Amino acid sequence: MATIARKSVSVRAQAQQPAAAQVAGRRALLGGFAALAAAAVANKPALAALEEDLLARSQVNRALNDKKRLATSYANLARSR
């Protein structure tokens, strides 16, 4: 009976160790997320410049695609007549 009690105590002690490791892992993971969030906030001006550049290119592409679409429409109309 004494050996069974010793085994159950050691099993309980082993079961509690991963919980402490999991807490440490969670804290490290949350710390990593916090660092990523801080980096994202620090890069706001760079992201704003990138966003403006992408919007300008989008407007140029929209104008070009409108011209192509109109030319295709005229070609299809001419072909159908």
C-alpha positions in Angstrom: 0.0 0.0 0.0 2.9 2.4 0.8 4.4 1.9 -2.7 1.1 2.7 -4.3 0.8 5.9 -2.3 4.3 6.9 -3.3 3.6 6.3 -7.0 0.4 8.4 -6.8 2.3 11.3 -5.2 5.0 11.2 -7.9 2.3 11.0 -10.6 0.6 14.1 -9.2 3.9 15.9 -9.0 4.6 15.1 -12.6 1.1 16.2 -13.7 1.7 19.6 -12.0 5.0 20.2 -13.8 3.6 20.6 -17.3 1.0 23.0 -16.1 3.8 25.4 -14.9 5.5 24.9 -18.3 2.3 25.7 -20.1 1.8 28.9 -18.2 5.4 29.9 -19.0 4.7 29.1 -22.7 1.5 31.1 -22.7 3.3 34.1 -21.2 6.0 33.9 -23.8 3.4 33.6 -26.5 1.5 36.6 -25.2 4.7 38.5 -24.9 5.4 37.7 -28.6 2.0 39.0 -29.6 2.6 42.2 -27.6 5.9 42.7 -29.4 4.2 42.2 -32.8 1.5 44.7 -31.9 4.1 47.3 -30.8 6.0 46.8 -34.0 2.8 47.3 -36.0 2.0 50.5 -34.2 5.6 51.7 -34.8 5.3 51.1 -38.6 2.1 53.2 -39.1 3.9 56.0 -41.1 5.5 53.4 -43.4 2.2 51.6 -43.9 0.4 54.9 -44.6 2.9 55.7 -47.4 2.5 52.2 -48.8 -1.3 52.6 -48.8 -1.1 55.9 -50.6 1.2 54.4 -53.2 -1.1 51.4 -53.8 -4.2 53.7 -54.1 -2.4 55.8 -56.7 -1.5 52.7 -58.7 -5.0 51.4 -58.4 -6.4 54.6 -59.9 -4.0 54.4 -62.8 -4.8 50.8 -63.4 -8.6 51.5 -63.2 -8.2 54.2 -65.9 -6.3 51.8 -68.2 -8.7 49.0 -67.7 -11.6 51.3 -68.4 -10.0 52.2 -71.8 -9.4 48.5 -72.6 -13.0 47.6 -71.6 -14.4 50.4 -73.9 -12.2 49.3 -76.8 -13.4 45.7 -76.4 -17.0 46.9 -76.2 -16.6 48.8 -79.5 -14.9 45.8 -81.1 -17.7 43.5 -80.1 -20.3 45.9 -81.3 -18.6 46.3 -84.7 -18.3 42.5 -85.0 -21.9 42.0 -84.4 -23.0 44.3 -87.2 
